[in-house]
Amino acid sequence: MADQLEPSREILREIHANRFPISGGTGKRPRYEMRKTSLYFKLGLALIDLSRNHDELAAESILEHAIIKLQSEFNDSENVFRWSVRFVRSFEDEAYFEEVSRICHYSFGQLREAIDVLDKRNSLQISDEDKKDFISKMSGPVTYEDVRKLCMNLKSKYWGTIPDLDTASFSDLFDTVEHRVTGLIESDEITRRSWGEDTGVDSIIALRHVLMLLSREMTYLDVQKKKPSILRSLKSRITTPNADIELLYRGLHQFLQSGPRAREEIRRLITTARLGYLQTTLKALVSEKDYRSYVATKDLMNTINI
């Protein structure tokens, strides 16, 4: 079977050819800007094509394995791949994405922030007047922080109180943890066990519980009714030396406790399938029985040659 990742590779080569270095960031890796934003949409389409005709959970697993392989080959942040997929799912067609890109000054960072405000289906049900006002404010010179505040204000107006988090950065944090955990699944037993012991089994289980409760509202309501002790047992913080796991748990816990609107918002930001996928892979890291069950699905990966 021909390598189905080659279309994605071709687009990534073009992205690299059109990007230029910029300052700022954490310093962990060089930062770049790339104004030919249509390439992100094309990359998202190519990645989504890999997982067509599979159920939701299998599709997320296929997508994650593809991202790991491409990220290792091109040394890009995995967030580029995840956001490219989100751009396709939210803006739906290339012509509309071009319109939104123009509003966002062809900035990857501004597109990340505006994704919920300007998505094609208008999921927030923003009024025409508010949308015109938003676009008008975006027409002048704006910083990333300006855009973040504009979007947060609109989301708060239509969704009510939600955690005061930088949702784009929080989504990136989820990507980082998901990427790390998926990599661990591919490693040897000693490495998996060492990571689990260092992170703390209790912390991993607490994170799994929050992921399960957030993945579907019916699950949350069922547990609230039948096993309220589980909800009471979840603390706002966990004790673990793994900073990413602690930050992810803390943010997800805030969404869990902030009411149904906040829980719906996190499922918009991070799909139900991805919440479930991370919960499943974490479970496989703390139980060899669950690990063996998980790796039994590797045949599926082999069928698409990634």
Phi and psi in degrees as a GROMACS rama.xvg file:
@    title "Ramachandran Plot"
@    xaxis  label "Phi"
@    yaxis  label "Psi"
@TYPE xy
-63.3166  151.322  ALA-2
-69.5456  113.006  ASP-3
-77.3776  -4.36965  GLN-4
-85.5349  -8.87491  LEU-5
-61.1888  -40.8524  GLU-6
-57.7283  -39.201  PRO-7
-65.5734  -39.67  SER-8
-62.0783  -41.7468  ARG-9
-61.3248  -42.3875  GLU-10
-66.7039  -40.727  ILE-11
-63.1356  -37.5991  LEU-12
-62.1039  -38.8412  ARG-13
-69.9996  -37.6573  GLU-14
-60.2513  -45.8213  ILE-15
-62.6009  -35.6535  HIS-16
-71.1583  -22.8363  ALA-17
-104.802  0.589352  ASN-18
-94.3564  160.002  ARG-19
-138.753  148.63  PHE-20
-72.1132  146.359  PRO-21
-133.797  163.854  ILE-22
-88.4307  170.719  SER-23
100.421  -172.841  GLY-24
89.2286  -171.099  GLY-25
-84.946  -15.68  THR-26
89.5955  -3.93163  GLY-27
-67.4744  -34.3502  LYS-28
-150.213  157.794  ARG-29
-58.5501  147.537  PRO-30
-105.342  143.796  ARG-31
-134.424  156.098  TYR-32
-118.905  145.625  GLU-33
-142.976  108.379  MET-34
-83.9347  -10.3187  ARG-35
-84.857  71.7823  LYS-36
-66.3798  -18.0304  THR-37
-59.6755  -24.7626  SER-38
-67.9035  -32.3141  LEU-39
-64.4816  -40.2317  TYR-40
-65.1049  -42.5332  PHE-41
-62.8399  -39.9126  LYS-42
-63.8042  -43.0306  LEU-43
-59.9498  -42.6732  GLY-44
-61.9788  -43.5718  LEU-45
-63.5652  -39.7023  ALA-46
-69.0948  -42.1001  LEU-47
-63.6504  -35.4889  ILE-48
-59.5785  -27.3624  ASP-49
-63.0111  -31.2961  LEU-50
-110.78  14.2585  SER-51
-64.6463  151.777  ARG-52
70.3363  21.079  ASN-53
-123.461  155.606  HIS-54
-68.1851  169.168  ASP-55
-59.3942  -45.4324  GLU-56
-68.636  -42.7527  LEU-57
-63.4606  -38.5813  ALA-58
-62.3308  -40.9296  ALA-59
-65.6417  -38.2622  GLU-60
-64.9988  -44.3044  SER-61
-60.6506  -45.8046  ILE-62
-61.1785  -43.6814  LEU-63
-63.8308  -41.7149  GLU-64
-65.2099  -37.9582  HIS-65
-64.0378  -43.0095  ALA-66
-63.2368  -42.3905  ILE-67
-59.3912  -45.1409  ILE-68
-65.6786  -46.4736  LYS-69
-67.5597  -38.7191  LEU-70
-62.812  -39.3333  GLN-71
-68.9237  -33.2045  SER-72
-74.5476  -37.7628  GLU-73
-106.772  -5.011  PHE-74
54.7203  38.0644  ASN-75
-96.2361  157.622  ASP-76
-63.3591  135.267  SER-77
-62.3695  -18.6144  GLU-78
-63.2208  -30.8246  ASN-79
-58.8703  -41.8969  VAL-80
-69.6699  -45.4386  PHE-81
-62.8682  -44.7955  ARG-82
-69.6532  -32.4864  TRP-83
-60.6982  -41.035  SER-84
-65.7191  -43.2683  VAL-85
-63.496  -36.4953  ARG-86
-59.5109  -43.9845  PHE-87
-65.1024  -45.2564  VAL-88
-67.7928  -30.5205  ARG-89
-90.8943  -40.6956  SER-90
-96.2781  -18.7254  PHE-91
72.3019  -48.9485  GLU-92
-129.234  154.2  ASP-93
-66.5355  -35.2213  GLU-94
-64.7194  -43.2661  ALA-95
-68.5047  -37.4652  TYR-96
-61.7761  -37.4276  PHE-97
-63.9347  -39.8594  GLU-98
-62.3334  -44.8254  GLU-99
-67.0051  -38.8063  VAL-100
-59.0561  -40.598  SER-101
-63.6927  -44.0859  ARG-102
-59.4876  -37.2666  ILE-103
-92.088  18.4554  CYS-104
58.1937  31.4032  HIS-105
51.3417  39.2335  TYR-106
-107.945  124.569  SER-107
-58.3175  -43.2091  PHE-108
-63.7673  -43.2859  GLY-109
-68.4143  -35.8976  GLN-110
-61.6277  -40.1839  LEU-111
-59.2795  -43.0344  ARG-112
-71.3227  -36.6531  GLU-113
-85.9206  0.139371  ALA-114
-60.7802  -36.5305  ILE-115
-80.9765  -27.3564  ASP-116
-78.956  -35.7022  VAL-117
-113.391  15.3142  LEU-118
-60.1355  151.088  ASP-119
-59.3339  -36.3666  LYS-120
-86.6363  -0.81198  ARG-121
49.9077  56.0587  ASN-122
-60.2949  -29.5353  SER-123
-78.8597  -9.08451  LEU-124
57.4848  46.5745  GLN-125
-71.0048  136.833  ILE-126
-68.8109  156.479  SER-127
-58.3007  -39.2288  ASP-128
-63.8217  -45.5779  GLU-129
-67.7484  -35.6201  ASP-130
-67.7852  -41.2749  LYS-131
-63.5213  -39.2338  LYS-132
-64.4082  -41.3418  ASP-133
-62.0877  -46.5874  PHE-134
-64.7989  -36.9708  ILE-135
-63.1052  -44.2595  SER-136
-66.9245  -27.2519  LYS-137
-78.6819  -13.2086  MET-138
-72.4238  -25.7815  SER-139
-90.3084  -175.823  GLY-140
-64.448  126.016  PRO-141
-136.145  145.576  VAL-142
-91.6538  169.147  THR-143
-58.1725  -41.6782  TYR-144
-66.5449  -36.0806  GLU-145
-58.8792  -46.7987  ASP-146
-65.0153  -42.064  VAL-147
-58.9838  -44.3216  ARG-148
-67.1749  -40.8783  LYS-149
-58.7503  -44.9751  LEU-150
-69.4416  -41.2868  CYS-151
-61.9331  -40.8881  MET-152
-63.0432  -42.0773  ASN-153
-67.3901  -42.7408  LEU-154
-64.9553  -38.0539  LYS-155
-66.0531  -37.5889  SER-156
-63.9667  -41.0382  LYS-157
-94.5814  -22.9029  TYR-158
-107.875  -8.9981  TRP-159
81.3707  -162.432  GLY-160
-69.6468  125.428  THR-161
-131.442  158.653  ILE-162
-52.6273  137.379  PRO-163
-81.542  72.4067  ASP-164
-118.363  152.77  LEU-165
-74.8788  96.7308  ASP-166
-64.4877  -33.0486  THR-167
-64.7704  -44.3557  ALA-168
-67.3665  -35.4666  SER-169
-66.4832  -38.7999  PHE-170
-62.215  -39.7637  SER-171
-63.4405  -38.5522  ASP-172
-62.2609  -44.3708  LEU-173
-58.548  -44.2342  PHE-174
-57.837  -43.6522  ASP-175
-61.6727  -46.0161  THR-176
-65.8849  -44.5012  VAL-177
-59.8547  -43.4658  GLU-178
-62.8735  -43.8214  HIS-179
-65.121  -44.9979  ARG-180
-65.8329  -40.8371  VAL-181
-63.3023  -38.6842  THR-182
-63.2078  -38.7245  GLY-183
-64.6124  -35.5924  LEU-184
-59.4421  -30.549  ILE-185
-85.6813  -5.27728  GLU-186
-90.8005  -178.525  SER-187
-80.8594  167.81  ASP-188
-61.6033  -39.0857  GLU-189
-62.3758  -43.8732  ILE-190
-64.5754  -43.5457  THR-191
-62.5636  -45.9997  ARG-192
-65.654  -39.6315  ARG-193
-62.859  -44.1735  SER-194
-63.4169  -43.0429  TRP-195
-62.4597  -41.9463  GLY-196
-68.919  -40.0066  GLU-197
-66.6841  -42.1686  ASP-198
-72.0488  -37.4911  THR-199
104.054  119.794  GLY-200
-60.0124  -40.6741  VAL-201
-61.8906  -38.7254  ASP-202
-67.556  -40.47  SER-203
-64.4082  -43.1166  ILE-204
-63.9841  -41.2764  ILE-205
-61.4236  -42.5984  ALA-206
-64.4785  -39.8932  LEU-207
-60.8867  -42.5714  ARG-208
-61.4861  -43.3436  HIS-209
-64.5685  -41.8316  VAL-210
-61.0521  -43.4246  LEU-211
-63.6006  -42.2973  MET-212
-69.4344  -29.2384  LEU-213
-85.5473  -22.1225  LEU-214
-64.8031  -35.6737  SER-215
-143.004  134.811  ARG-216
-63.5304  -34.1908  GLU-217
-64.7109  -34.4143  MET-218
-64.0251  -45.0048  THR-219
-60.0669  -47.8112  TYR-220
-66.134  -35.8856  LEU-221
-66.4798  -43.5487  ASP-222
-67.3298  -40.1234  VAL-223
-58.5251  -36.6831  GLN-224
-81.6236  -44.4085  LYS-225
-96.9676  -31.0355  LYS-226
-136.905  61.1743  LYS-227
-61.3338  -20.6781  PRO-228
-62.3809  -29.0888  SER-229
-64.6861  -43.1262  ILE-230
-65.4045  -41.4079  LEU-231
-66.6203  -26.8111  ARG-232
-77.6664  -15.1662  SER-233
-81.4395  116.423  LEU-234
-87.7455  164.014  LYS-235
-71.6445  -21.0344  SER-236
-136.421  158.076  ARG-237
-121.217  156.242  ILE-238
-100.619  107.119  THR-239
-153.606  143.434  THR-240
-74.5293  -8.5009  PRO-241
-83.5957  101.109  ASN-242
-62.1214  -40.1146  ALA-243
-64.9851  -41.561  ASP-244
-63.879  -42.1745  ILE-245
-64.6087  -44.4683  GLU-246
-66.1941  -40.1478  LEU-247
-65.1931  -45.4639  LEU-248
-59.6969  -47.0637  TYR-249
-59.5503  -44.4006  ARG-250
-66.4314  -44.5137  GLY-251
-63.9212  -37.0505  LEU-252
-63.6612  -37.3786  HIS-253
-62.2711  -43.4339  GLN-254
-64.2076  -40.5755  PHE-255
-60.1812  -42.0627  LEU-256
-87.1425  -7.57131  GLN-257
-91.4804  4.58629  SER-258
106.231  172.484  GLY-259
-61.8723  -35.5628  PRO-260
-64.7239  -41.7182  ARG-261
-66.0817  -40.1086  ALA-262
-65.7526  -36.4871  ARG-263
-67.4123  -35.887  GLU-264
-63.1168  -41.8261  GLU-265
-67.8467  -31.3916  ILE-266
-74.3804  -17.9677  ARG-267
-78.6616  -39.7256  ARG-268
-72.0454  -43.7472  LEU-269
-128.869  116.308  ILE-270
-61.3987  156.623  THR-271
-54.477  -40.6782  THR-272
-62.9459  -38.872  ALA-273
-72.6632  -37.7798  ARG-274
-60.3491  -43.2775  LEU-275
-68.4873  -37.4811  GLY-276
-64.199  -44.6837  TYR-277
-65.5728  -39.478  LEU-278
-60.8771  -42.203  GLN-279
-66.1644  -43.6002  THR-280
-69.4174  -35.953  THR-281
-63.5055  -39.6175  LEU-282
-61.2398  -39.3073  LYS-283
-67.6344  -22.2468  ALA-284
-80.4278  -20.1048  LEU-285
-107.937  -1.21707  VAL-286
-141.411  119.928  SER-287
-64.3122  -32.1491  GLU-288
-63.0893  -45.8938  LYS-289
-68.9258  -31.9418  ASP-290
-63.8429  -45.1197  TYR-291
-62.8382  -36.0256  ARG-292
-66.3646  -38.4797  SER-293
-66.7941  -47.1274  TYR-294
-69.516  -14.4995  VAL-295
-63.545  -17.2073  ALA-296
-86.2967  2.86646  THR-297
-61.9366  -26.628  LYS-298
-57.7601  -33.2585  ASP-299
-63.1069  -41.5368  LEU-300
-62.7883  -38.9374  MET-301
-66.4106  -27.2201  ASN-302
-69.4769  -18.9327  THR-303
-111.956  8.16571  ILE-304
62.2872  43.6035  ASN-305
